Amino acid sequence: MKISHITVSAFVMLAPSFLTAQPAKWGKSPVGAILQTPDGKTLYVFDGDHAGSGASTCTGNCAKLWPPYLASNEAKAEGDWTLIARDDGARQWAYRGRPVYTWVKDGPGETSGDGMAGNRWHVAKP
């Protein structure tokens, strides 16, 4: 199969925003100040991850429900934001040493993942 320059260009233009994600912004919600992706999705931390470990324990099916907040190869750590390497080679943002994720059932500004899985998932707060 021959791939044209136009096809490749279209793919690059339509690539998911998570491929070039940058550190989050502050947002407001019913639970107070929260961290959100630039497109408004709430970020979460997982009790199974340990601050400063440099690793995410949410892989496989977990990562399908709780997509890691990925960083581009050009992304640089800044302030409270660091980068960790995932088992699959991707780079994930961490806030104050804790990997951050979104929840597949949330739309922009929603916080429905807070307290999920036996209260092991929490909104990431600044």
KAJOFEN-V232082 format. One record per residue. N is the residue number from 1. SS is DSSP state (h for helix, s for strand, l for the rest). OMEGA is omega in radians with two decimals (none if undefined). BURIAL is # if it has 9 or more other ideal C-beta (glycine too) atoms within 8 Angstrom, else .. Layout:
N/SS/OMEGA/BURIAL + N/SS/OMEGA/BURIAL
This chain:
1/l/-3.13/. + 2/l/3.12/. + 3/l/-3.12/. + 4/l/3.09/. + 5/h/-3.14/. + 6/h/3.13/. + 7/h/3.13/. + 8/h/3.12/# + 9/h/3.14/. + 10/h/3.12/. + 11/h/-3.13/. + 12/h/3.14/. + 13/h/-3.10/. + 14/h/-3.12/. + 15/l/-3.13/. + 16/l/-3.09/. + 17/h/-3.10/# + 18/h/-3.14/. + 19/h/-3.12/. + 20/h/-3.07/. + 21/l/3.07/# + 22/l/3.11/. + 23/l/-3.02/. + 24/l/3.06/# + 25/s/3.06/. + 26/s/3.06/# + 27/s/3.10/# + 28/s/3.14/. + 29/s/3.08/# + 30/l/3.12/. + 31/l/3.12/. + 32/s/3.14/. + 33/s/-3.13/. + 34/s/3.04/# + 35/s/-3.13/# + 36/s/3.00/# + 37/l/3.11/# + 38/l/3.11/# + 39/l/2.99/. + 40/l/3.11/. + 41/l/-3.13/# + 42/s/3.06/# + 43/l/-3.09/# + 44/s/2.97/# + 45/s/-3.05/# + 46/s/3.14/# + 47/l/3.12/. + 48/l/3.08/. + 49/l/-3.14/# + 50/l/-3.13/. + 51/l/3.08/. + 52/l/-3.11/. + 53/l/-3.12/. + 54/l/-3.11/. + 55/l/3.04/. + 56/l/3.07/# + 57/l/3.13/. + 58/l/-3.13/# + 59/l/3.07/# + 60/l/-3.12/. + 61/h/3.09/. + 62/h/-3.10/# + 63/h/3.05/# + 64/h/3.12/. + 65/h/-3.11/. + 66/l/-3.10/# + 67/l/3.09/# + 68/s/3.08/# + 69/l/-3.01/# + 70/s/3.14/# + 71/s/3.08/# + 72/l/3.11/# + 73/l/-3.12/. + 74/l/-3.08/. + 75/l/3.14/# + 76/l/3.08/. + 77/l/3.10/. + 78/s/3.12/. + 79/l/3.13/. + 80/l/-3.09/. + 81/s/3.07/# + 82/s/3.14/. + 83/s/3.06/# + 84/s/3.08/# + 85/s/3.08/. + 86/l/3.14/# + 87/l/-3.12/. + 88/l/3.12/. + 89/l/3.11/. + 90/l/3.09/. + 91/s/-3.07/# + 92/s/3.06/# + 93/s/3.02/# + 94/s/3.11/# + 95/s/-3.08/# + 96/l/3.06/. + 97/l/-3.12/. + 98/s/3.09/# + 99/s/3.13/# + 100/l/-3.01/# + 101/s/2.92/# + 102/l/3.12/# + 103/l/-3.03/# + 104/l/-3.09/. + 105/l/3.11/. + 106/l/2.89/# + 107/l/3.11/. + 108/l/3.10/. + 109/l/-3.12/# + 110/l/-3.12/. + 111/l/-3.05/# + 112/l/3.14/. + 113/l/-3.10/# + 114/l/3.13/# + 115/l/-3.13/. + 116/h/3.07/# + 117/h/3.11/. + 118/h/-3.14/. + 119/h/3.12/. + 120/l/3.11/. + 121/s/-3.08/# + 122/s/3.03/# + 123/s/3.07/# + 124/l/-3.09/# + 125/l/3.12/. + 126/l/none/.
